Amino acid sequence: MNLSTVNRLVAVKRPSRALLYIMLHPHTPSWATPADHDELADVIFDAVRNGPSQYTDAQRAAWMPERRSGPEWDARLAAKSIAIGRNDTRILGLMSIERGGYIDFAFIRPEAQGTGLFRALFNMVEVHARVASEPRLWVHASLMAQPAFAAVGFSVVEHQVVQIGDQDFKRALMEKHLLPV
């Protein structure tokens, strides 16, 4: 889609950030394949270790001491459906969904944060959950992810503190109930 088409659409109707992301990026979000597993590890590492954060460097190092890889990593990813957004060269973000409506992963590379990619990925995950007749979506949201999940209709069920290594992490159990279609 070229810029003049985008400008006409914007003039006619004020599109959401997710729609703008899809209109301005040549590759719309899609579903990951096993061939993407290594790059998904890069996205998560980049988001945790290099993105803006309310966690300390010590907390981020405990959360993600190294890039994930190997057979256990592949098996963990194989148990999920994973929505991804990419540009011409690499994956910029991901969001997973598994049975029971649990969102285990939601990570956006620092340069793609604030572009509407989170919402575009969430829209795919929500449709997937509705098709599977999931009654709700739920997530253990980090401090950085809580505002993004709240913006798409999640509410806090419980604030939690978990320990990874010698570091304590604040997070929230959040959920969104899905009305039957």
HUVEN-V321278 format. One record per run of one state. SS is the DSSP state (~ for helix, > for strand, _ for the rest). FROM is the first residue (numbers start at 1). LEN is the number of residues. Records with the same first field share a line. If there is no record, write none. Layout:
SS = FROM-LEN / FROM-LEN
This chain:
_ = 1-2 / 13-4 / 25-5 / 32-2 / 51-6 / 64-7 / 79-2 / 87-4 / 104-2 / 109-1 / 113-4 / 132-4 / 152-3 / 165-2 / 178-4
~ = 3-10 / 17-8 / 34-17 / 57-7 / 71-8 / 99-3 / 110-3 / 117-15 / 143-9
> = 30-2 / 81-6 / 91-8 / 102-2 / 106-3 / 136-7 / 155-10 / 167-11
